Amino acid sequence: MNTQTISIDFPSDILLALNESESELKKRIKISLAVRLYKAGKLTIGKAAQVSGLSRFAFESYLSENNIPISNLTFEDVMGDLDKLK
């Protein structure tokens, strides 16, 4: 998988204020971005898992633990699929 690097500037004391290492903050930012893009419907759950740096199972588990639906299907979507199957 090809990757792209994006730099974000933070105040120099942010890691100290958060009491986190750079790698911990980077991981948290990636997961937060992935969740936000998934919830907004910008990314599929698989692509969001890739952005987060987690396996799909781990990403779905994270969503579940944080009460975020792992499916974006609406009631109308399900009923439409049922009508198609008839």
NUMIFI-183262 format. One record per atom (N, C-alpha, C): residue number from 1; atom name; x, y, z negated. Coordinates in nm, 3 decimals, always signed. Layout:
<pt NUM, 'CA', <X, Y, Z>>,
...
END
This chain:
<pt 1, 'N', <+0.084, -0.117, +0.000>>,
<pt 1, 'CA', <+0.000, +0.000, +0.000>>,
<pt 1, 'C', <+0.089, +0.124, +0.000>>,
<pt 2, 'N', <+0.064, +0.214, +0.092>>,
<pt 2, 'CA', <+0.136, +0.341, +0.095>>,
<pt 2, 'C', <+0.081, +0.432, -0.013>>,
<pt 3, 'N', <+0.168, +0.514, -0.069>>,
<pt 3, 'CA', <+0.124, +0.606, -0.172>>,
<pt 3, 'C', <+0.164, +0.748, -0.137>>,
<pt 4, 'N', <+0.097, +0.842, -0.199>>,
<pt 4, 'CA', <+0.124, +0.985, -0.184>>,
<pt 4, 'C', <+0.148, +1.040, -0.322>>,
<pt 5, 'N', <+0.249, +1.122, -0.336>>,
<pt 5, 'CA', <+0.279, +1.184, -0.465>>,
<pt 5, 'C', <+0.224, +1.325, -0.468>>,
<pt 6, 'N', <+0.154, +1.357, -0.575>>,
<pt 6, 'CA', <+0.100, +1.491, -0.597>>,
<pt 6, 'C', <+0.153, +1.540, -0.731>>,
<pt 7, 'N', <+0.210, +1.658, -0.733>>,
<pt 7, 'CA', <+0.263, +1.715, -0.857>>,
<pt 7, 'C', <+0.164, +1.813, -0.917>>,
<pt 8, 'N', <+0.155, +1.810, -1.049>>,
<pt 8, 'CA', <+0.070, +1.902, -1.123>>,
<pt 8, 'C', <+0.157, +1.965, -1.231>>,
<pt 9, 'N', <+0.156, +2.096, -1.238>>,
<pt 9, 'CA', <+0.234, +2.166, -1.339>>,
<pt 9, 'C', <+0.152, +2.184, -1.466>>,
<pt 10, 'N', <+0.217, +2.157, -1.581>>,
<pt 10, 'CA', <+0.156, +2.173, -1.712>>,
<pt 10, 'C', <+0.248, +2.261, -1.796>>,
<pt 11, 'N', <+0.192, +2.328, -1.895>>,
<pt 11, 'CA', <+0.279, +2.401, -1.988>>,
<pt 11, 'C', <+0.379, +2.304, -2.051>>,
<pt 12, 'N', <+0.497, +2.352, -2.078>>,
<pt 12, 'CA', <+0.604, +2.264, -2.124>>,
<pt 12, 'C', <+0.574, +2.194, -2.256>>,
<pt 13, 'N', <+0.487, +2.251, -2.338>>,
<pt 13, 'CA', <+0.460, +2.189, -2.468>>,
<pt 13, 'C', <+0.333, +2.104, -2.470>>,
<pt 14, 'N', <+0.273, +2.076, -2.354>>,
<pt 14, 'CA', <+0.146, +2.002, -2.350>>,
<pt 14, 'C', <+0.163, +1.858, -2.402>>,
<pt 15, 'N', <+0.273, +1.793, -2.369>>,
<pt 15, 'CA', <+0.293, +1.656, -2.416>>,
<pt 15, 'C', <+0.305, +1.651, -2.568>>,
<pt 16, 'N', <+0.371, +1.751, -2.623>>,
<pt 16, 'CA', <+0.384, +1.760, -2.768>>,
<pt 16, 'C', <+0.247, +1.785, -2.832>>,
<pt 17, 'N', <+0.170, +1.875, -2.773>>,
<pt 17, 'CA', <+0.037, +1.907, -2.827>>,
<pt 17, 'C', <-0.056, +1.786, -2.821>>,
<pt 18, 'N', <-0.043, +1.706, -2.715>>,
<pt 18, 'CA', <-0.128, +1.588, -2.699>>,
<pt 18, 'C', <-0.072, +1.466, -2.772>>,
<pt 19, 'N', <+0.053, +1.476, -2.815>>,
<pt 19, 'CA', <+0.121, +1.364, -2.880>>,
<pt 19, 'C', <+0.121, +1.241, -2.789>>,
<pt 20, 'N', <+0.155, +1.265, -2.661>>,
<pt 20, 'CA', <+0.159, +1.158, -2.561>>,
<pt 20, 'C', <+0.289, +1.168, -2.483>>,
<pt 21, 'N', <+0.328, +1.054, -2.428>>,
<pt 21, 'CA', <+0.442, +1.054, -2.337>>,
<pt 21, 'C', <+0.393, +1.096, -2.199>>,
<pt 22, 'N', <+0.486, +1.128, -2.113>>,
<pt 22, 'CA', <+0.450, +1.165, -1.977>>,
<pt 22, 'C', <+0.376, +1.051, -1.906>>,
<pt 23, 'N', <+0.421, +0.928, -1.927>>,
<pt 23, 'CA', <+0.356, +0.814, -1.861>>,
<pt 23, 'C', <+0.215, +0.791, -1.915>>,
<pt 24, 'N', <+0.194, +0.813, -2.044>>,
<pt 24, 'CA', <+0.060, +0.798, -2.102>>,
<pt 24, 'C', <-0.035, +0.902, -2.046>>,
<pt 25, 'N', <+0.011, +1.026, -2.036>>,
<pt 25, 'CA', <-0.072, +1.133, -1.981>>,
<pt 25, 'C', <-0.102, +1.107, -1.834>>,
<pt 26, 'N', <-0.002, +1.062, -1.759>>,
<pt 26, 'CA', <-0.022, +1.033, -1.617>>,
<pt 26, 'C', <-0.127, +0.924, -1.598>>,
<pt 27, 'N', <-0.120, +0.821, -1.681>>,
<pt 27, 'CA', <-0.217, +0.711, -1.673>>,
<pt 27, 'C', <-0.358, +0.762, -1.705>>,
<pt 28, 'N', <-0.369, +0.844, -1.809>>,
<pt 28, 'CA', <-0.500, +0.897, -1.849>>,
<pt 28, 'C', <-0.558, +0.987, -1.740>>,
<pt 29, 'N', <-0.474, +1.067, -1.678>>,
<pt 29, 'CA', <-0.520, +1.156, -1.570>>,
<pt 29, 'C', <-0.569, +1.074, -1.452>>,
<pt 30, 'N', <-0.494, +0.969, -1.415>>,
<pt 30, 'CA', <-0.534, +0.886, -1.301>>,
<pt 30, 'C', <-0.667, +0.817, -1.327>>,
<pt 31, 'N', <-0.686, +0.765, -1.446>>,
<pt 31, 'CA', <-0.812, +0.698, -1.479>>,
<pt 31, 'C', <-0.927, +0.798, -1.479>>,
<pt 32, 'N', <-0.905, +0.914, -1.540>>,
<pt 32, 'CA', <-1.009, +1.018, -1.545>>,
<pt 32, 'C', <-1.048, +1.064, -1.405>>,
<pt 33, 'N', <-0.950, +1.084, -1.320>>,
<pt 33, 'CA', <-0.979, +1.126, -1.182>>,
<pt 33, 'C', <-1.057, +1.017, -1.109>>,
<pt 34, 'N', <-1.015, +0.893, -1.124>>,
<pt 34, 'CA', <-1.083, +0.782, -1.057>>,
<pt 34, 'C', <-1.229, +0.771, -1.102>>,
<pt 35, 'N', <-1.252, +0.783, -1.232>>,
<pt 35, 'CA', <-1.389, +0.775, -1.284>>,
<pt 35, 'C', <-1.473, +0.890, -1.230>>,
<pt 36, 'N', <-1.417, +1.009, -1.231>>,
<pt 36, 'CA', <-1.492, +1.127, -1.183>>,
<pt 36, 'C', <-1.528, +1.113, -1.035>>,
<pt 37, 'N', <-1.432, +1.067, -0.953>>,
<pt 37, 'CA', <-1.458, +1.051, -0.810>>,
<pt 37, 'C', <-1.557, +0.938, -0.783>>,
<pt 38, 'N', <-1.551, +0.833, -0.864>>,
<pt 38, 'CA', <-1.645, +0.722, -0.851>>,
<pt 38, 'C', <-1.786, +0.768, -0.888>>,
<pt 39, 'N', <-1.798, +0.838, -1.001>>,
<pt 39, 'CA', <-1.930, +0.885, -1.046>>,
<pt 39, 'C', <-1.991, +0.984, -0.946>>,
<pt 40, 'N', <-1.907, +1.062, -0.879>>,
<pt 40, 'CA', <-1.954, +1.160, -0.782>>,
<pt 40, 'C', <-1.988, +1.095, -0.647>>,
<pt 41, 'N', <-1.960, +0.965, -0.634>>,
<pt 41, 'CA', <-1.988, +0.895, -0.510>>,
<pt 41, 'C', <-1.886, +0.922, -0.401>>,
<pt 42, 'N', <-1.772, +0.978, -0.438>>,
<pt 42, 'CA', <-1.666, +1.008, -0.342>>,
<pt 42, 'C', <-1.583, +0.884, -0.310>>,
<pt 43, 'N', <-1.574, +0.790, -0.404>>,
<pt 43, 'CA', <-1.496, +0.668, -0.384>>,
<pt 43, 'C', <-1.578, +0.546, -0.422>>,
<pt 44, 'N', <-1.554, +0.437, -0.353>>,
<pt 44, 'CA', <-1.613, +0.310, -0.393>>,
<pt 44, 'C', <-1.545, +0.264, -0.522>>,
<pt 45, 'N', <-1.602, +0.166, -0.585>>,
<pt 45, 'CA', <-1.543, +0.117, -0.710>>,
<pt 45, 'C', <-1.404, +0.057, -0.684>>,
<pt 46, 'N', <-1.386, -0.007, -0.568>>,
<pt 46, 'CA', <-1.256, -0.064, -0.535>>,
<pt 46, 'C', <-1.149, +0.042, -0.515>>,
<pt 47, 'N', <-1.183, +0.148, -0.441>>,
<pt 47, 'CA', <-1.089, +0.257, -0.418>>,
<pt 47, 'C', <-1.061, +0.332, -0.548>>,
<pt 48, 'N', <-1.163, +0.351, -0.629>>,
<pt 48, 'CA', <-1.144, +0.418, -0.758>>,
<pt 48, 'C', <-1.051, +0.336, -0.847>>,
<pt 49, 'N', <-1.064, +0.205, -0.843>>,
<pt 49, 'CA', <-0.974, +0.120, -0.920>>,
<pt 49, 'C', <-0.831, +0.139, -0.873>>,
<pt 50, 'N', <-0.810, +0.151, -0.741>>,
<pt 50, 'CA', <-0.676, +0.174, -0.688>>,
<pt 50, 'C', <-0.620, +0.306, -0.739>>,
<pt 51, 'N', <-0.701, +0.412, -0.735>>,
<pt 51, 'CA', <-0.656, +0.543, -0.783>>,
<pt 51, 'C', <-0.619, +0.535, -0.931>>,
<pt 52, 'N', <-0.698, +0.461, -1.008>>,
<pt 52, 'CA', <-0.675, +0.452, -1.153>>,
<pt 52, 'C', <-0.547, +0.377, -1.187>>,
<pt 53, 'N', <-0.501, +0.294, -1.095>>,
<pt 53, 'CA', <-0.385, +0.211, -1.125>>,
<pt 53, 'C', <-0.420, +0.084, -1.201>>,
<pt 54, 'N', <-0.550, +0.059, -1.216>>,
<pt 54, 'CA', <-0.598, -0.061, -1.284>>,
<pt 54, 'C', <-0.645, -0.164, -1.182>>,
<pt 55, 'N', <-0.651, -0.289, -1.224>>,
<pt 55, 'CA', <-0.715, -0.390, -1.139>>,
<pt 55, 'C', <-0.863, -0.357, -1.131>>,
<pt 56, 'N', <-0.930, -0.413, -1.033>>,
<pt 56, 'CA', <-1.074, -0.385, -1.022>>,
<pt 56, 'C', <-1.147, -0.432, -1.148>>,
<pt 57, 'N', <-1.111, -0.550, -1.196>>,
<pt 57, 'CA', <-1.175, -0.602, -1.318>>,
<pt 57, 'C', <-1.150, -0.509, -1.437>>,
<pt 58, 'N', <-1.026, -0.463, -1.453>>,
<pt 58, 'CA', <-0.994, -0.374, -1.565>>,
<pt 58, 'C', <-1.067, -0.241, -1.551>>,
<pt 59, 'N', <-1.080, -0.190, -1.427>>,
<pt 59, 'CA', <-1.151, -0.065, -1.405>>,
<pt 59, 'C', <-1.299, -0.082, -1.436>>,
<pt 60, 'N', <-1.358, -0.190, -1.391>>,
<pt 60, 'CA', <-1.499, -0.217, -1.422>>,
<pt 60, 'C', <-1.518, -0.232, -1.573>>,
<pt 61, 'N', <-1.425, -0.296, -1.639>>,
<pt 61, 'CA', <-1.433, -0.311, -1.785>>,
<pt 61, 'C', <-1.426, -0.175, -1.853>>,
<pt 62, 'N', <-1.337, -0.089, -1.803>>,
<pt 62, 'CA', <-1.326, +0.046, -1.858>>,
<pt 62, 'C', <-1.458, +0.122, -1.841>>,
<pt 63, 'N', <-1.517, +0.112, -1.721>>,
<pt 63, 'CA', <-1.645, +0.178, -1.698>>,
<pt 63, 'C', <-1.751, +0.126, -1.794>>,
<pt 64, 'N', <-1.757, -0.006, -1.808>>,
<pt 64, 'CA', <-1.856, -0.067, -1.896>>,
<pt 64, 'C', <-1.837, -0.023, -2.041>>,
<pt 65, 'N', <-1.712, -0.021, -2.088>>,
<pt 65, 'CA', <-1.683, +0.020, -2.225>>,
<pt 65, 'C', <-1.722, +0.166, -2.251>>,
<pt 66, 'N', <-1.727, +0.246, -2.144>>,
<pt 66, 'CA', <-1.760, +0.387, -2.156>>,
<pt 66, 'C', <-1.901, +0.418, -2.106>>,
<pt 67, 'N', <-1.984, +0.314, -2.099>>,
<pt 67, 'CA', <-2.126, +0.327, -2.060>>,
<pt 67, 'C', <-2.146, +0.396, -1.925>>,
<pt 68, 'N', <-2.057, +0.364, -1.831>>,
<pt 68, 'CA', <-2.068, +0.417, -1.696>>,
<pt 68, 'C', <-2.112, +0.302, -1.607>>,
<pt 69, 'N', <-2.224, +0.318, -1.535>>,
<pt 69, 'CA', <-2.274, +0.209, -1.451>>,
<pt 69, 'C', <-2.171, +0.165, -1.347>>,
<pt 70, 'N', <-2.160, +0.034, -1.326>>,
<pt 70, 'CA', <-2.067, -0.015, -1.225>>,
<pt 70, 'C', <-2.134, -0.031, -1.090>>,
<pt 71, 'N', <-2.259, +0.006, -1.082>>,
<pt 71, 'CA', <-2.331, +0.004, -0.954>>,
<pt 71, 'C', <-2.401, +0.137, -0.936>>,
<pt 72, 'N', <-2.394, +0.188, -0.814>>,
<pt 72, 'CA', <-2.461, +0.314, -0.783>>,
<pt 72, 'C', <-2.595, +0.291, -0.712>>,
<pt 73, 'N', <-2.641, +0.167, -0.711>>,
<pt 73, 'CA', <-2.767, +0.137, -0.645>>,
<pt 73, 'C', <-2.883, +0.200, -0.722>>,
<pt 74, 'N', <-2.974, +0.258, -0.647>>,
<pt 74, 'CA', <-3.095, +0.313, -0.708>>,
<pt 74, 'C', <-3.206, +0.209, -0.701>>,
<pt 75, 'N', <-3.313, +0.234, -0.771>>,
<pt 75, 'CA', <-3.430, +0.147, -0.766>>,
<pt 75, 'C', <-3.480, +0.136, -0.622>>,
<pt 76, 'N', <-3.479, +0.249, -0.552>>,
<pt 76, 'CA', <-3.526, +0.251, -0.413>>,
<pt 76, 'C', <-3.436, +0.165, -0.323>>,
<pt 77, 'N', <-3.305, +0.167, -0.348>>,
<pt 77, 'CA', <-3.213, +0.082, -0.271>>,
<pt 77, 'C', <-3.249, -0.065, -0.289>>,
<pt 78, 'N', <-3.271, -0.105, -0.413>>,
<pt 78, 'CA', <-3.304, -0.245, -0.442>>,
<pt 78, 'C', <-3.437, -0.284, -0.378>>,
<pt 79, 'N', <-3.536, -0.197, -0.391>>,
<pt 79, 'CA', <-3.668, -0.228, -0.333>>,
<pt 79, 'C', <-3.660, -0.233, -0.180>>,
<pt 80, 'N', <-3.581, -0.145, -0.120>>,
<pt 80, 'CA', <-3.561, -0.148, +0.025>>,
<pt 80, 'C', <-3.496, -0.278, +0.070>>,
<pt 81, 'N', <-3.398, -0.326, -0.007>>,
<pt 81, 'CA', <-3.334, -0.453, +0.026>>,
<pt 81, 'C', <-3.432, -0.569, +0.011>>,
<pt 82, 'N', <-3.518, -0.564, -0.091>>,
<pt 82, 'CA', <-3.617, -0.669, -0.109>>,
<pt 82, 'C', <-3.715, -0.671, +0.010>>,
<pt 83, 'N', <-3.755, -0.554, +0.056>>,
<pt 83, 'CA', <-3.847, -0.546, +0.171>>,
<pt 83, 'C', <-3.780, -0.606, +0.295>>,
<pt 84, 'N', <-3.652, -0.581, +0.312>>,
<pt 84, 'CA', <-3.579, -0.634, +0.428>>,
<pt 84, 'C', <-3.571, -0.787, +0.423>>,
<pt 85, 'N', <-3.564, -0.842, +0.303>>,
<pt 85, 'CA', <-3.553, -0.987, +0.287>>,
<pt 85, 'C', <-3.686, -1.058, +0.313>>,
<pt 86, 'N', <-3.795, -0.987, +0.306>>,
<pt 86, 'CA', <-3.928, -1.049, +0.324>>,
<pt 86, 'C', <-3.956, -1.082, +0.466>>,
END
